[in-house]
Amino acid sequence: MATLSLSEVILAVIIGTLAAIVYSLRVLILLERRVAGMESNIERMTNRVLKEETIIEKAILKKPKKIKRKKSKR
């Protein structure tokens, strides 16, 4: 069997470490994309809720129409 010299072992460790760093960056990018998608969905939902709230507020703030009541004969 061939024995590895010290420089070959160090080189293998460095290459392994770099591969682990690249893989972890790939995972981080995928997670960031997923979080960005969730943020955009949350933003769309809050915009819808805001529109509904303004509609409700406008409906509440409108003065109710006065109902004319007939005078009762007494």
N, CA, C and O atoms as CSV, one atom per row, in Angstrom:
chain,resi,resn,atom,element,x,y,z
A,1,MET,N,N,0.833,-1.185,0.000
A,1,MET,CA,C,0.000,0.000,0.000
A,1,MET,C,C,0.875,1.244,0.000
A,1,MET,O,O,1.968,1.276,0.564
A,2,ALA,N,N,0.356,2.235,-0.641
A,2,ALA,CA,C,1.103,3.481,-0.693
A,2,ALA,C,C,0.817,4.264,0.567
A,2,ALA,O,O,-0.328,4.352,1.009
A,3,THR,N,N,1.825,4.814,1.125
A,3,THR,CA,C,1.653,5.648,2.310
A,3,THR,C,C,1.598,7.105,1.870
A,3,THR,O,O,2.256,7.523,0.918
A,4,LEU,N,N,0.796,7.850,2.593
A,4,LEU,CA,C,0.656,9.267,2.271
A,4,LEU,C,C,1.671,10.067,3.066
A,4,LEU,O,O,1.887,9.819,4.252
A,5,SER,N,N,2.280,11.012,2.411
A,5,SER,CA,C,3.221,11.869,3.116
A,5,SER,C,C,2.429,12.929,3.884
A,5,SER,O,O,1.224,13.083,3.688
A,6,LEU,N,N,3.098,13.625,4.725
A,6,LEU,CA,C,2.467,14.640,5.560
A,6,LEU,C,C,1.834,15.739,4.717
A,6,LEU,O,O,0.735,16.192,5.035
A,7,SER,N,N,2.490,16.176,3.663
A,7,SER,CA,C,1.944,17.239,2.824
A,7,SER,C,C,0.682,16.774,2.099
A,7,SER,O,O,-0.237,17.567,1.897
A,8,GLU,N,N,0.623,15.490,1.700
A,8,GLU,CA,C,-0.577,14.974,1.055
A,8,GLU,C,C,-1.752,14.917,2.025
A,8,GLU,O,O,-2.889,15.194,1.640
A,9,VAL,N,N,-1.488,14.565,3.268
A,9,VAL,CA,C,-2.545,14.519,4.284
A,9,VAL,C,C,-3.071,15.924,4.553
A,9,VAL,O,O,-4.282,16.130,4.633
A,10,ILE,N,N,-2.176,16.880,4.692
A,10,ILE,CA,C,-2.585,18.263,4.938
A,10,ILE,C,C,-3.410,18.781,3.758
A,10,ILE,O,O,-4.424,19.451,3.956
A,11,LEU,N,N,-2.979,18.473,2.534
A,11,LEU,CA,C,-3.713,18.892,1.348
A,11,LEU,C,C,-5.103,18.264,1.313
A,11,LEU,O,O,-6.071,18.927,0.938
A,12,ALA,N,N,-5.211,16.999,1.698
A,12,ALA,CA,C,-6.517,16.331,1.728
A,12,ALA,C,C,-7.435,16.965,2.764
A,12,ALA,O,O,-8.632,17.113,2.516
A,13,VAL,N,N,-6.907,17.336,3.899
A,13,VAL,CA,C,-7.703,17.987,4.946
A,13,VAL,C,C,-8.187,19.348,4.474
A,13,VAL,O,O,-9.339,19.711,4.711
A,14,ILE,N,N,-7.332,20.096,3.818
A,14,ILE,CA,C,-7.705,21.417,3.320
A,14,ILE,C,C,-8.801,21.289,2.259
A,14,ILE,O,O,-9.769,22.049,2.276
A,15,ILE,N,N,-8.658,20.348,1.353
A,15,ILE,CA,C,-9.665,20.155,0.304
A,15,ILE,C,C,-10.993,19.713,0.922
A,15,ILE,O,O,-12.054,20.170,0.496
A,16,GLY,N,N,-10.942,18.841,1.909
A,16,GLY,CA,C,-12.162,18.415,2.595
A,16,GLY,C,C,-12.855,19.568,3.300
A,16,GLY,O,O,-14.081,19.673,3.273
A,17,THR,N,N,-12.072,20.433,3.931
A,17,THR,CA,C,-12.627,21.599,4.617
A,17,THR,C,C,-13.277,22.563,3.625
A,17,THR,O,O,-14.356,23.096,3.884
A,18,LEU,N,N,-12.622,22.780,2.503
A,18,LEU,CA,C,-13.202,23.655,1.482
A,18,LEU,C,C,-14.495,23.073,0.918
A,18,LEU,O,O,-15.451,23.807,0.669
A,19,ALA,N,N,-14.526,21.775,0.718
A,19,ALA,CA,C,-15.751,21.141,0.221
A,19,ALA,C,C,-16.885,21.301,1.236
A,19,ALA,O,O,-18.028,21.545,0.850
A,20,ALA,N,N,-16.581,21.168,2.522
A,20,ALA,CA,C,-17.610,21.349,3.555
A,20,ALA,C,C,-18.117,22.789,3.575
A,20,ALA,O,O,-19.312,23.023,3.755
A,21,ILE,N,N,-17.227,23.739,3.394
A,21,ILE,CA,C,-17.633,25.149,3.366
A,21,ILE,C,C,-18.541,25.421,2.171
A,21,ILE,O,O,-19.553,26.108,2.306
A,22,VAL,N,N,-18.191,24.892,1.011
A,22,VAL,CA,C,-19.015,25.090,-0.186
A,22,VAL,C,C,-20.391,24.477,0.017
A,22,VAL,O,O,-21.398,25.087,-0.341
A,23,TYR,N,N,-20.446,23.284,0.585
A,23,TYR,CA,C,-21.738,22.628,0.815
A,23,TYR,C,C,-22.593,23.424,1.798
A,23,TYR,O,O,-23.795,23.583,1.586
A,24,SER,N,N,-21.982,23.925,2.871
A,24,SER,CA,C,-22.748,24.691,3.856
A,24,SER,C,C,-23.260,26.004,3.253
A,24,SER,O,O,-24.363,26.440,3.585
A,25,LEU,N,N,-22.486,26.634,2.382
A,25,LEU,CA,C,-22.962,27.841,1.706
A,25,LEU,C,C,-24.137,27.524,0.797
A,25,LEU,O,O,-25.074,28.314,0.690
A,26,ARG,N,N,-24.091,26.370,0.143
A,26,ARG,CA,C,-25.210,25.956,-0.711
A,26,ARG,C,C,-26.477,25.791,0.118
A,26,ARG,O,O,-27.553,26.228,-0.291
A,27,VAL,N,N,-26.350,25.166,1.271
A,27,VAL,CA,C,-27.504,24.976,2.157
A,27,VAL,C,C,-28.029,26.327,2.646
A,27,VAL,O,O,-29.241,26.535,2.697
A,28,LEU,N,N,-27.144,27.233,3.001
A,28,LEU,CA,C,-27.556,28.554,3.458
A,28,LEU,C,C,-28.297,29.324,2.367
A,28,LEU,O,O,-29.273,30.017,2.655
A,29,ILE,N,N,-27.853,29.212,1.138
A,29,ILE,CA,C,-28.528,29.901,0.037
A,29,ILE,C,C,-29.923,29.338,-0.157
A,29,ILE,O,O,-30.871,30.095,-0.365
A,30,LEU,N,N,-30.062,28.017,-0.092
A,30,LEU,CA,C,-31.385,27.408,-0.236
A,30,LEU,C,C,-32.325,27.851,0.880
A,30,LEU,O,O,-33.496,28.140,0.633
A,31,LEU,N,N,-31.810,27.904,2.109
A,31,LEU,CA,C,-32.640,28.363,3.228
A,31,LEU,C,C,-33.021,29.824,3.070
A,31,LEU,O,O,-34.146,30.207,3.390
A,32,GLU,N,N,-32.102,30.644,2.583
A,32,GLU,CA,C,-32.394,32.065,2.399
A,32,GLU,C,C,-33.486,32.255,1.358
A,32,GLU,O,O,-34.353,33.113,1.524
A,33,ARG,N,N,-33.455,31.471,0.294
A,33,ARG,CA,C,-34.501,31.563,-0.725
A,33,ARG,C,C,-35.847,31.169,-0.145
A,33,ARG,O,O,-36.865,31.796,-0.437
A,34,ARG,N,N,-35.849,30.134,0.672
A,34,ARG,CA,C,-37.102,29.685,1.284
A,34,ARG,C,C,-37.663,30.761,2.215
A,34,ARG,O,O,-38.866,31.020,2.209
A,35,VAL,N,N,-36.807,31.380,3.003
A,35,VAL,CA,C,-37.240,32.441,3.917
A,35,VAL,C,C,-37.739,33.647,3.137
A,35,VAL,O,O,-38.719,34.278,3.534
A,36,ALA,N,N,-37.075,33.975,2.032
A,36,ALA,CA,C,-37.516,35.109,1.212
A,36,ALA,C,C,-38.901,34.843,0.644
A,36,ALA,O,O,-39.726,35.755,0.571
A,37,GLY,N,N,-39.163,33.615,0.245
A,37,GLY,CA,C,-40.498,33.265,-0.246
A,37,GLY,C,C,-41.544,33.417,0.838
A,37,GLY,O,O,-42.639,33.920,0.585
A,38,MET,N,N,-41.212,32.983,2.053
A,38,MET,CA,C,-42.155,33.128,3.166
A,38,MET,C,C,-42.410,34.602,3.468
A,38,MET,O,O,-43.545,34.994,3.737
A,39,GLU,N,N,-41.364,35.415,3.424
A,39,GLU,CA,C,-41.525,36.842,3.688
A,39,GLU,C,C,-42.441,37.499,2.663
A,39,GLU,O,O,-43.273,38.335,3.016
A,40,SER,N,N,-42.291,37.125,1.395
A,40,SER,CA,C,-43.157,37.729,0.378
A,40,SER,C,C,-44.602,37.289,0.574
A,40,SER,O,O,-45.521,38.082,0.366
A,41,ASN,N,N,-44.814,36.035,0.971
A,41,ASN,CA,C,-46.179,35.577,1.241
A,41,ASN,C,C,-46.786,36.322,2.422
A,41,ASN,O,O,-47.953,36.713,2.380
A,42,ILE,N,N,-46.003,36.518,3.467
A,42,ILE,CA,C,-46.485,37.247,4.645
A,42,ILE,C,C,-46.806,38.689,4.267
A,42,ILE,O,O,-47.804,39.243,4.728
A,43,GLU,N,N,-45.972,39.294,3.438
A,43,GLU,CA,C,-46.213,40.677,3.020
A,43,GLU,C,C,-47.514,40.781,2.224
A,43,GLU,O,O,-48.289,41.716,2.424
A,44,ARG,N,N,-47.755,39.826,1.324
A,44,ARG,CA,C,-49.004,39.835,0.557
A,44,ARG,C,C,-50.212,39.672,1.475
A,44,ARG,O,O,-51.233,40.334,1.289
A,45,MET,N,N,-50.092,38.791,2.466
A,45,MET,CA,C,-51.205,38.571,3.389
A,45,MET,C,C,-51.483,39.823,4.212
A,45,MET,O,O,-52.642,40.181,4.420
A,46,THR,N,N,-50.439,40.488,4.680
A,46,THR,CA,C,-50.656,41.695,5.472
A,46,THR,C,C,-51.257,42.807,4.632
A,46,THR,O,O,-52.055,43.596,5.138
A,47,ASN,N,N,-50.890,42.886,3.357
A,47,ASN,CA,C,-51.500,43.893,2.484
A,47,ASN,C,C,-52.988,43.622,2.306
A,47,ASN,O,O,-53.788,44.558,2.289
A,48,ARG,N,N,-53.368,42.362,2.174
A,48,ARG,CA,C,-54.788,42.021,2.054
A,48,ARG,C,C,-55.544,42.385,3.324
A,48,ARG,O,O,-56.648,42.927,3.266
A,49,VAL,N,N,-54.941,42.083,4.473
A,49,VAL,CA,C,-55.583,42.400,5.746
A,49,VAL,C,C,-55.734,43.911,5.896
A,49,VAL,O,O,-56.759,44.390,6.379
A,50,LEU,N,N,-54.717,44.657,5.485
A,50,LEU,CA,C,-54.767,46.115,5.571
A,50,LEU,C,C,-55.894,46.672,4.708
A,50,LEU,O,O,-56.607,47.582,5.129
A,51,LYS,N,N,-56.059,46.130,3.501
A,51,LYS,CA,C,-57.149,46.583,2.639
A,51,LYS,C,C,-58.501,46.304,3.287
A,51,LYS,O,O,-59.395,47.150,3.261
A,52,GLU,N,N,-58.644,45.116,3.869
A,52,GLU,CA,C,-59.909,44.776,4.529
A,52,GLU,C,C,-60.164,45.697,5.719
A,52,GLU,O,O,-61.297,46.121,5.949
A,53,GLU,N,N,-59.118,46.005,6.468
A,53,GLU,CA,C,-59.275,46.891,7.623
A,53,GLU,C,C,-59.723,48.280,7.187
A,53,GLU,O,O,-60.588,48.877,7.828
A,54,THR,N,N,-59.150,48.802,6.110
A,54,THR,CA,C,-59.563,50.131,5.658
A,54,THR,C,C,-61.008,50.111,5.186
A,54,THR,O,O,-61.741,51.075,5.407
A,55,ILE,N,N,-61.427,49.038,4.545
A,55,ILE,CA,C,-62.826,48.929,4.120
A,55,ILE,C,C,-63.740,48.920,5.335
A,55,ILE,O,O,-64.774,49.588,5.341
A,56,ILE,N,N,-63.367,48.168,6.364
A,56,ILE,CA,C,-64.179,48.090,7.578
A,56,ILE,C,C,-64.206,49.439,8.284
A,56,ILE,O,O,-65.260,49.877,8.745
A,57,GLU,N,N,-63.057,50.101,8.371
A,57,GLU,CA,C,-63.011,51.407,9.029
A,57,GLU,C,C,-63.874,52.429,8.300
A,57,GLU,O,O,-64.560,53.227,8.939
A,58,LYS,N,N,-63.849,52.413,6.981
A,58,LYS,CA,C,-64.683,53.336,6.228
A,58,LYS,C,C,-66.159,53.057,6.467
A,58,LYS,O,O,-66.969,53.979,6.567
A,59,ALA,N,N,-66.498,51.782,6.558
A,59,ALA,CA,C,-67.895,51.426,6.797
A,59,ALA,C,C,-68.337,51.854,8.189
A,59,ALA,O,O,-69.484,52.262,8.371
A,60,ILE,N,N,-67.458,51.769,9.164
A,60,ILE,CA,C,-67.796,52.157,10.534
A,60,ILE,C,C,-67.889,53.676,10.655
A,60,ILE,O,O,-68.768,54.190,11.347
A,61,LEU,N,N,-66.997,54.389,9.993
A,61,LEU,CA,C,-66.956,55.840,10.135
A,61,LEU,C,C,-68.071,56.553,9.382
A,61,LEU,O,O,-68.372,57.709,9.677
A,62,LYS,N,N,-68.680,55.890,8.427
A,62,LYS,CA,C,-69.793,56.522,7.721
A,62,LYS,C,C,-70.934,56.747,8.696
A,62,LYS,O,O,-71.244,55.890,9.524
A,63,LYS,N,N,-71.550,57.907,8.583
A,63,LYS,CA,C,-72.665,58.203,9.469
A,63,LYS,C,C,-73.855,57.358,9.048
A,63,LYS,O,O,-74.188,57.292,7.864
A,64,PRO,N,N,-74.480,56.731,9.988
A,64,PRO,CA,C,-75.656,55.946,9.600
A,64,PRO,C,C,-76.779,56.871,9.157
A,64,PRO,O,O,-76.953,57.958,9.709
A,65,LYS,N,N,-77.522,56.448,8.182
A,65,LYS,CA,C,-78.628,57.261,7.676
A,65,LYS,C,C,-79.740,57.280,8.706
A,65,LYS,O,O,-80.081,56.263,9.310
A,66,LYS,N,N,-80.295,58.471,8.889
A,66,LYS,CA,C,-81.379,58.598,9.850
A,66,LYS,C,C,-82.646,58.028,9.237
A,66,LYS,O,O,-82.994,58.322,8.094
A,67,ILE,N,N,-83.309,57.227,10.005
A,67,ILE,CA,C,-84.557,56.618,9.549
A,67,ILE,C,C,-85.702,57.497,9.997
A,67,ILE,O,O,-85.846,57.801,11.181
A,68,LYS,N,N,-86.510,57.899,9.044
A,68,LYS,CA,C,-87.663,58.719,9.379
A,68,LYS,C,C,-88.750,57.812,9.954
A,68,LYS,O,O,-89.145,56.813,9.353
A,69,ARG,N,N,-89.205,58.194,11.118
A,69,ARG,CA,C,-90.248,57.405,11.750
A,69,ARG,C,C,-91.580,58.118,11.578
A,69,ARG,O,O,-91.675,59.343,11.653
A,70,LYS,N,N,-92.566,57.336,11.356
A,70,LYS,CA,C,-93.893,57.901,11.230
A,70,LYS,C,C,-94.388,58.321,12.598
A,70,LYS,O,O,-94.151,57.654,13.604
A,71,LYS,N,N,-95.076,59.440,12.604
A,71,LYS,CA,C,-95.623,59.906,13.869
A,71,LYS,C,C,-96.807,59.029,14.230
A,71,LYS,O,O,-97.708,58.789,13.426
A,72,SER,N,N,-96.774,58.577,15.422
A,72,SER,CA,C,-97.894,57.711,15.850
A,72,SER,C,C,-99.058,58.586,16.294
A,72,SER,O,O,-98.865,59.659,16.866
A,73,LYS,N,N,-100.248,58.120,16.028
A,73,LYS,CA,C,-101.442,58.859,16.412
A,73,LYS,C,C,-101.830,58.443,17.822
A,73,LYS,O,O,-102.076,57.270,18.104
A,74,ARG,N,N,-101.874,59.419,18.679
A,74,ARG,CA,C,-102.234,59.132,20.078
A,74,ARG,C,C,-103.405,59.927,20.475
A,74,ARG,O,O,-103.862,59.828,21.614
